[in-house]
Amino acid sequence: MSSLNTIEEIHELYKQGELTPPDLVSRVAAIIEEKETALNAFISLFLEEAESEAFAMGKPPDPLPPLWGIPFAAKDNICYENHETTCASRMLLGYRPPYTATALMRLLDAGAIIVGKTNMDEFAMGSTGEYSYFGPTSNPINPDHVPGGTSSGSAAAVASGMIPFAMGSDTGGSIRQPAAWCGVVGLKPSYGRVSRYGLVAFASSLDQIGVFSRSVRDNLRVFLVMGGYDPMDSTTSAEPLPSGRKILQDYARQNFRVGIPREFFGQGTDPEIASAAEEAARLLEKDGFSLREVSLPHTRYVIPCYQIIVAAECSSNLARFDGLRYGFRAEGAGSLEEMYVATRTEGFGPEVKRRIAAGAFVLSAGYQEHYFGRAQKVRRLIRNDYDQVFREVDLLLSPTVSVPPPKKGEKLADPLAVYLMDTLTAAANLAGIPSITIPGPPDSRGFPPGINLTARPMDEETMFMAALRLEGLLGH
């Protein structure tokens, strides 16, 4: 069974009468049946509902809504009314939210058809896709390797051709890292561009909903549908979204100044991955872009700063999961306190417990200012680095992840090694800036290194223009 086409190709088939939404949903179901056992990309599937929705759509309207009849999936930390949302945790088994996340609702309103919820690291904590209560996800390129995390199922579902696009969430690289390791396009928008209403919070000042797709054009189309101000989320920006028409009309004529951050190519970055990013930079230079080496001097503090902030915020956000109101509750406890302890002990996995414990420590009396307070000050310095650099250049180009995907089980015994995988991605979350990864040509190991572009806050327009150019130069 061949993989699915891009959104543009599917819409063209609809217009020509060569395909209907029911036909496409049936094709999706067949591909999922063929590949899901090996990949474990989904936690729940709604194929019968999707088929009913497809039959109800009738003939294609003119003009077609932007996502009319397009199947997709959502990461299982994005709420979908009356459908189980587990965050890949025992703690939320059976939880059916009474509302739908704004970003997901906007996709449905634009004609998209949801077919399921995808696997993930528990409560979006991890970097390999192995921390799920429902078992690890496999990399479609080589199932012996991890797909990356935490949006592992969304990346695997798109990369394997099950669906044209998927929703994910990115706290420190959880979209871009698995997108890079699975060979697809992954977007983390600016903080505030996409509503977080209905996203189960991990670290509220860092989380962003984003998109996996197989082309930059598809990614842009989905982003423009689900982005924008939402009165249900006070952190969303009222700044208008960029014009998709302008981006698509102008990208071939625009040349930009591209910064190459020296800290992202240094010790610890795999030579083949660094070489792929350098070659991408040369392609842009030949095409009219200008290159300049730049420095982000506080990069060495990104991981300690990021890990302190996410631990503190996750400890606060996960305090609500106590077995009283919804989800899992341990049986046989003799008192309320014993029930709390037993529920959280049995309901959370090892990585979640590690981060809750670390967060409780850095927020405790006598230590909060020493750790969390200092991390917030360092975060400001990291943002200042980007503000300074973006006075000189329009974009930054770098590898997305410094290492190729490890084999399953290879890093699980060393949490620090897992945390260090976020070194090149977490800075964009700390600074609140947009970032997108595009797959390069496969390396000698068969994995396409991710090429990452980062832009000023709220400047997705420039980022997408450059990404479209680079995609064409790379031959996609």
C-alpha positions as CSV (number, residue, x, y, z in Angstrom):
1,M,0.0,0.0,0.0
2,S,1.6,3.3,-1.1
3,S,1.7,6.3,1.2
4,L,-0.6,9.3,0.9
5,N,-0.1,12.3,-1.2
6,T,0.4,15.9,0.0
7,I,-2.6,18.1,0.8
8,E,-2.3,20.0,-2.5
9,E,-2.2,16.7,-4.5
10,I,-5.2,15.3,-2.7
11,H,-7.2,18.5,-3.3
12,E,-6.4,18.3,-7.0
13,L,-7.6,14.7,-7.1
14,Y,-10.8,15.8,-5.4
15,K,-11.4,18.6,-7.9
16,Q,-10.8,16.3,-10.8
17,G,-13.3,13.7,-9.4
18,E,-10.6,11.0,-9.2
19,L,-10.9,10.7,-5.4
20,T,-13.5,11.2,-2.8
21,P,-13.2,11.6,1.0
22,P,-14.6,8.1,1.7
23,D,-12.1,6.6,-0.7
24,L,-9.3,8.4,1.0
25,V,-10.4,7.5,4.6
26,S,-10.6,3.8,3.4
27,R,-7.0,4.1,2.0
28,V,-5.9,5.6,5.3
29,A,-7.4,2.7,7.2
30,A,-5.7,0.2,5.0
31,I,-2.3,1.9,5.4
32,I,-2.7,2.0,9.2
33,E,-3.7,-1.7,9.3
34,E,-0.6,-2.5,7.3
35,K,1.9,-0.4,9.3
36,E,0.6,0.2,12.8
37,T,1.6,-3.1,14.4
38,A,5.2,-2.4,13.6
39,L,5.2,1.3,14.5
40,N,2.8,1.7,17.4
41,A,2.1,5.2,16.3
42,F,-1.5,5.5,17.6
43,I,-3.0,5.2,21.0
44,S,-6.6,5.4,19.8
45,L,-8.2,5.3,16.4
46,F,-11.6,6.8,15.2
47,L,-11.8,5.2,11.8
48,E,-15.5,4.5,11.8
49,E,-16.3,8.1,12.9
50,A,-13.9,9.3,10.2
51,E,-15.6,7.2,7.6
52,S,-19.0,8.6,8.6
53,E,-17.7,12.2,8.5
54,A,-16.2,11.5,5.0
55,F,-19.5,10.2,3.7
56,A,-21.3,13.2,5.1
57,M,-19.1,15.7,3.2
58,G,-20.7,15.1,-0.2
59,K,-19.3,16.7,-3.3
60,P,-16.3,19.1,-3.1
61,P,-17.4,22.7,-2.8
62,D,-15.9,25.4,-4.9
63,P,-13.6,26.8,-3.6
64,L,-12.5,24.0,-1.3
65,P,-11.9,25.0,2.4
66,P,-8.2,24.8,3.1
67,L,-8.2,21.3,4.7
68,W,-11.5,19.9,3.2
69,G,-11.4,16.1,3.3
70,I,-7.9,15.8,4.6
71,P,-7.3,13.0,7.3
72,F,-5.0,13.9,10.2
73,A,-4.1,12.9,13.7
74,A,-3.5,14.7,17.0
75,K,-1.0,14.0,19.7
76,D,-2.7,12.5,22.7
77,N,-2.2,15.5,24.9
78,I,-4.5,17.6,22.8
79,C,-8.1,17.5,24.0
80,Y,-10.9,16.2,21.7
81,E,-14.4,16.3,23.2
82,N,-15.7,13.0,24.5
83,H,-12.7,11.1,23.1
84,E,-10.1,9.6,25.5
85,T,-7.1,11.8,26.0
86,T,-4.4,10.0,28.0
87,C,-1.1,11.9,27.6
88,A,0.2,8.3,27.2
89,S,-0.1,7.9,31.0
90,R,-1.8,5.4,33.2
91,M,-2.9,8.4,35.2
92,L,-5.4,9.6,32.6
93,L,-6.8,6.3,31.4
94,G,-10.5,6.8,30.7
95,Y,-10.4,10.6,30.8
96,R,-12.7,12.1,28.1
97,P,-12.5,15.9,28.0
98,P,-15.8,17.8,27.8
99,Y,-14.3,20.2,25.2
100,T,-12.0,20.3,22.1
101,A,-8.7,22.2,22.0
102,T,-9.0,25.4,19.9
103,A,-6.3,24.5,17.5
104,L,-7.9,21.1,16.8
105,M,-11.4,22.6,16.5
106,R,-10.0,25.1,13.9
107,L,-8.7,22.2,11.8
108,L,-12.1,20.4,12.0
109,D,-13.9,23.6,11.0
110,A,-11.6,23.9,8.0
111,G,-12.8,20.4,6.8
112,A,-10.1,18.2,8.1
113,I,-11.0,14.6,9.3
114,I,-9.4,13.3,12.5
115,V,-8.6,9.6,12.4
116,G,-6.9,9.1,15.8
117,K,-4.7,10.2,18.7
118,T,-1.0,9.5,18.5
119,N,1.5,7.9,20.8
120,M,3.9,10.1,22.8
121,D,6.3,10.2,25.8
122,E,4.2,10.3,28.9
123,F,2.9,13.8,29.6
124,A,5.3,15.0,26.9
125,M,8.4,14.2,29.0
126,G,11.3,12.5,27.1
127,S,13.2,12.7,23.9
128,T,13.0,9.2,22.4
129,G,9.4,8.1,22.3
130,E,10.0,5.2,24.7
131,Y,8.3,6.6,27.8
132,S,4.7,5.8,26.9
133,Y,2.5,3.7,29.0
134,F,1.3,2.1,25.7
135,G,4.8,1.1,24.7
136,P,7.5,2.7,22.5
137,T,7.0,4.0,19.0
138,S,9.3,2.8,16.2
139,N,11.1,4.9,13.6
140,P,9.6,4.2,10.2
141,I,13.0,4.5,8.5
142,N,14.5,1.7,10.7
143,P,12.2,0.2,13.4
144,D,15.2,-0.8,15.5
145,H,15.7,2.9,16.2
146,V,13.7,5.4,18.2
147,P,11.7,8.0,16.3
148,G,12.4,10.8,18.8
149,G,10.1,12.4,21.3
150,T,7.9,13.4,22.6
151,S,5.6,13.7,19.6
152,S,6.8,10.3,18.4
153,G,3.5,8.9,17.1
154,S,2.7,12.0,15.1
155,A,6.2,12.0,13.4
156,A,6.0,8.2,12.7
157,A,2.4,8.4,11.3
158,V,3.3,11.2,8.9
159,A,6.7,9.7,7.9
160,S,5.2,6.3,7.2
161,G,2.6,7.7,4.9
162,M,-0.4,6.9,7.2
163,I,-1.7,10.5,7.1
164,P,-0.7,13.8,5.3
165,F,-0.2,15.8,8.5
166,A,-0.4,15.6,12.3
167,M,-0.5,17.8,15.3
168,G,2.2,17.7,17.9
169,S,3.4,19.8,20.8
170,D,6.9,21.2,21.3
171,T,8.3,22.2,24.8
172,G,12.0,21.8,24.1
173,G,12.2,20.2,20.6
174,S,9.4,17.6,20.8
175,I,8.2,18.3,17.3
176,R,11.5,19.3,15.5
177,Q,13.6,16.4,17.0
178,P,11.3,13.5,15.9
179,A,10.6,15.3,12.6
180,A,14.3,15.4,12.0
181,W,14.9,11.7,12.9
182,C,11.9,10.5,10.9
183,G,12.6,12.7,7.8
184,V,9.6,15.0,7.7
185,V,8.9,18.8,8.1
186,G,8.3,19.9,11.7
187,L,7.2,23.3,12.9
188,K,7.3,25.0,16.3
189,P,5.6,28.4,15.9
190,S,6.4,31.5,18.0
191,Y,5.1,31.4,21.5
192,G,1.6,32.8,21.4
193,R,0.9,32.1,17.7
194,V,-1.2,29.0,18.3
195,S,-3.7,28.7,21.2
196,R,-2.7,26.3,24.0
197,Y,-6.3,26.0,25.1
198,G,-7.0,22.3,25.3
199,L,-3.3,21.3,25.4
200,V,-2.6,19.4,28.6
201,A,0.1,21.5,30.2
202,F,3.6,20.3,30.7
203,A,5.6,23.6,31.0
204,S,3.2,26.4,30.3
205,S,5.8,29.1,29.4
206,L,7.4,26.8,26.8
207,D,4.7,24.6,25.3
208,Q,3.5,25.2,21.7
209,I,1.2,23.2,19.4
210,G,2.8,22.7,16.0
211,V,2.6,20.7,12.8
212,F,4.2,17.6,11.1
213,S,3.9,17.3,7.4
214,R,5.8,16.0,4.3
215,S,6.1,19.4,2.7
216,V,6.7,23.0,3.8
217,R,3.6,24.1,1.8
218,D,1.4,21.7,3.7
219,N,2.9,22.8,7.0
220,L,2.2,26.5,6.1
221,R,-1.4,25.7,5.2
222,V,-2.1,23.9,8.5
223,F,-0.4,26.6,10.5
224,L,-2.4,29.3,9.0
225,V,-5.6,27.4,9.8
226,M,-4.9,26.7,13.4
227,G,-3.0,29.8,14.4
228,G,-4.2,33.2,15.6
229,Y,-5.6,34.9,18.6
230,D,-7.9,32.9,20.9
231,P,-9.9,34.6,23.7
232,M,-9.7,31.3,25.6
233,D,-5.9,31.6,25.9
234,S,-4.6,34.8,27.3
235,T,-1.0,34.1,26.1
236,T,-2.0,34.1,22.4
237,S,-0.9,37.1,20.3
238,A,-3.4,39.5,18.6
239,E,-0.8,40.1,15.9
240,P,-2.2,39.0,12.5
241,L,-0.9,35.8,10.9
242,P,1.2,36.2,7.8
243,S,-0.4,36.1,4.4
244,G,0.0,32.6,2.9
245,R,-0.7,34.1,-0.6
246,K,2.2,36.6,-0.1
247,I,4.6,33.9,1.1
248,L,3.9,31.6,-1.8
249,Q,4.1,34.5,-4.4
250,D,7.3,36.1,-3.0
251,Y,9.4,33.3,-1.6
252,A,11.3,32.6,-4.9
253,R,12.3,36.3,-5.2
254,Q,13.3,37.0,-1.6
255,N,16.9,36.7,-0.4
256,F,17.8,36.9,3.3
257,R,20.7,37.2,5.6
258,V,21.4,33.8,7.2
259,G,23.4,33.4,10.5
260,I,25.4,30.3,11.2
261,P,25.7,29.9,15.0
262,R,29.1,28.6,15.7
263,E,28.0,27.0,19.0
264,F,25.6,24.6,17.1
265,F,28.4,23.1,15.0
266,G,31.0,22.5,17.7
267,Q,32.0,19.5,19.8
268,G,29.2,17.0,20.3
269,T,27.6,17.5,16.9
270,D,27.9,14.5,14.6
271,P,30.1,15.3,11.6
272,E,27.7,14.0,9.0
273,I,24.8,16.0,10.5
274,A,27.0,19.2,10.7
275,S,28.1,18.6,7.1
276,A,24.5,18.4,5.9
277,A,23.6,21.7,7.5
278,E,26.8,23.3,6.1
279,E,25.9,22.1,2.6
280,A,22.3,23.5,3.0
281,A,23.9,26.8,3.9
282,R,26.1,26.7,0.8
283,L,23.0,26.0,-1.4
284,L,21.2,29.0,0.0
285,E,24.3,31.1,-0.6
286,K,24.6,30.0,-4.2
287,D,20.9,30.9,-4.6
288,G,21.4,34.5,-3.5
289,F,21.3,34.4,0.3
290,S,24.1,35.9,2.3
291,L,25.8,34.0,5.1
292,R,27.5,35.2,8.3
293,E,28.9,33.3,11.2
294,V,27.3,34.5,14.5
295,S,27.6,33.6,18.2
296,L,25.0,32.7,20.8
297,P,27.3,32.8,23.8
298,H,24.9,31.5,26.4
299,T,24.1,28.3,24.5
300,R,26.1,26.3,27.0
301,Y,23.5,27.2,29.7
302,V,20.5,26.2,27.6
303,I,20.1,22.6,29.0
304,P,20.5,23.4,32.8
305,C,18.3,26.5,32.4
306,Y,15.7,24.5,30.4
307,Q,15.6,21.5,32.7
308,I,15.2,23.6,35.8
309,I,12.3,25.6,34.3
310,V,10.5,22.6,32.9
311,A,10.9,20.6,36.1
312,A,9.4,23.5,38.1
313,E,6.5,24.1,35.8
314,C,5.7,20.4,35.3
315,S,5.7,19.9,39.1
316,S,3.1,22.6,39.5
317,N,1.0,21.6,36.5
318,L,0.9,17.9,37.4
319,A,-0.1,18.5,41.0
320,R,-3.7,18.4,39.9
321,F,-3.5,14.7,39.0
322,D,-4.3,13.2,42.4
323,G,-6.9,10.5,41.7
324,L,-9.9,12.5,43.0
325,R,-11.6,14.1,40.0
326,Y,-10.7,12.0,36.9
327,G,-8.4,9.3,35.6
328,F,-6.7,6.6,37.5
329,R,-7.1,6.0,41.2
330,A,-5.2,3.4,43.2
331,E,-7.4,1.0,45.2
332,G,-7.1,-0.2,48.8
333,A,-5.7,3.0,50.4
334,G,-6.5,3.4,54.1
335,S,-6.5,7.2,54.1
336,L,-6.7,10.2,51.8
337,E,-3.0,10.8,52.0
338,E,-2.2,7.1,51.3
339,M,-4.6,7.3,48.3
340,Y,-2.7,10.3,46.9
341,V,0.7,8.6,47.4
342,A,-0.4,5.3,45.9
343,T,-2.2,6.9,42.9
344,R,0.8,9.1,41.9
345,T,3.2,6.3,42.6
346,E,1.3,3.8,40.4
347,G,-0.1,6.3,37.9
348,F,3.1,8.1,36.8
349,G,6.0,6.6,35.0
350,P,9.7,6.9,36.0
351,E,10.6,10.0,33.9
352,V,7.5,11.9,35.1
353,K,8.4,11.1,38.7
354,R,12.0,12.3,38.1
355,R,10.8,15.7,36.8
356,I,8.2,16.2,39.5
357,A,10.7,15.5,42.2
358,A,13.3,17.8,40.6
359,G,10.6,20.5,40.2
360,A,9.5,20.2,43.8
361,F,13.1,20.6,44.9
362,V,13.9,23.7,42.8
363,L,10.7,25.4,44.0
364,S,11.2,24.5,47.7
365,A,11.8,27.1,50.4
366,G,15.4,28.1,50.5
367,Y,16.2,26.9,46.9
368,Q,13.6,28.6,44.7
369,E,15.7,31.8,44.1
370,H,18.9,29.8,43.9
371,Y,17.7,27.5,41.1
372,F,14.4,28.7,39.5
373,G,15.1,32.4,40.0
374,R,18.6,32.1,38.4
375,A,17.2,30.0,35.5
376,Q,14.7,32.7,34.7
377,K,17.6,35.3,34.6
378,V,19.6,33.0,32.3
379,R,16.6,32.6,30.1
380,R,16.5,36.3,29.6
381,L,20.2,36.3,28.6
382,I,19.5,33.5,26.1
383,R,16.7,35.6,24.6
384,N,19.0,38.6,24.6
385,D,21.5,36.6,22.5
386,Y,18.8,36.0,19.9
387,D,17.7,39.6,19.9
388,Q,21.3,40.8,19.3
389,V,21.9,38.3,16.5
390,F,18.6,39.2,14.7
391,R,19.8,42.8,14.4
392,E,22.5,41.4,12.0
393,V,20.7,38.5,10.2
394,D,17.1,37.5,9.3
395,L,17.4,33.8,10.0
396,L,19.6,31.2,11.7
397,L,20.5,27.9,10.1
398,S,21.8,24.9,12.1
399,P,21.4,21.2,12.5
400,T,18.1,20.3,14.2
401,V,19.6,17.6,16.4
402,S,23.3,17.0,17.1
403,V,23.1,13.2,16.9
404,P,21.4,10.5,14.8
405,P,18.6,8.5,16.3
406,P,19.9,5.9,18.8
407,K,18.6,2.3,18.9
408,K,15.8,1.5,21.2
409,G,16.9,1.1,24.8
410,E,20.3,2.6,24.1
411,K,19.8,5.9,26.2
412,L,17.1,4.9,28.7
413,A,19.6,4.0,31.5
414,D,21.1,7.5,31.3
415,P,18.5,10.3,31.8
416,L,21.3,13.0,31.3
417,A,22.1,11.7,27.9
418,V,18.4,11.9,27.0
419,Y,18.2,15.5,28.3
420,L,21.3,16.5,26.2
421,M,19.5,15.6,23.0
422,D,17.5,18.8,23.4
423,T,20.6,21.0,23.3
424,L,20.0,22.5,19.8
425,T,16.2,22.8,20.0
426,A,15.4,24.0,23.5
427,A,16.8,27.5,23.1
428,A,14.1,28.4,20.6
429,N,11.4,27.5,23.3
430,L,13.2,29.5,25.9
431,A,13.3,32.5,23.6
432,G,9.8,32.0,22.3
433,I,10.8,32.2,18.6
434,P,9.6,30.2,15.6
435,S,11.6,27.2,14.3
436,I,11.2,24.7,11.5
437,T,13.1,21.6,10.5
438,I,13.4,20.3,6.9
439,P,14.9,16.9,6.0
440,G,18.2,16.8,4.2
441,P,19.4,14.0,2.0
442,P,19.9,10.6,3.8
443,D,23.3,10.1,5.4
444,S,25.4,7.0,5.3
445,R,23.2,5.5,8.1
446,G,20.0,6.0,6.0
447,F,18.6,8.8,8.2
448,P,18.0,12.3,6.6
449,P,19.7,14.9,8.9
450,G,17.3,17.7,9.9
451,I,18.2,21.2,8.8
452,N,16.7,23.8,11.2
453,L,15.7,27.4,10.4
454,T,14.9,29.9,13.2
455,A,13.5,33.4,12.9
456,R,12.6,36.5,14.9
457,P,9.6,36.3,17.2
458,M,6.4,36.3,15.2
459,D,8.3,36.3,11.9
460,E,7.0,33.0,10.5
461,E,6.7,34.8,7.2
462,T,10.5,35.0,6.7
463,M,11.0,31.6,8.1
464,F,8.5,29.9,5.7
465,M,9.9,31.8,2.7
466,A,13.4,30.6,3.4
467,A,12.1,27.1,4.2
468,L,10.3,26.9,0.8
469,R,13.5,27.9,-1.0
470,L,15.6,25.5,0.9
471,E,13.1,22.7,0.3
472,G,13.4,23.3,-3.4
473,L,17.2,23.4,-3.4
474,L,17.3,20.1,-1.5
475,G,15.2,18.5,-4.2
476,H,12.0,17.7,-2.2
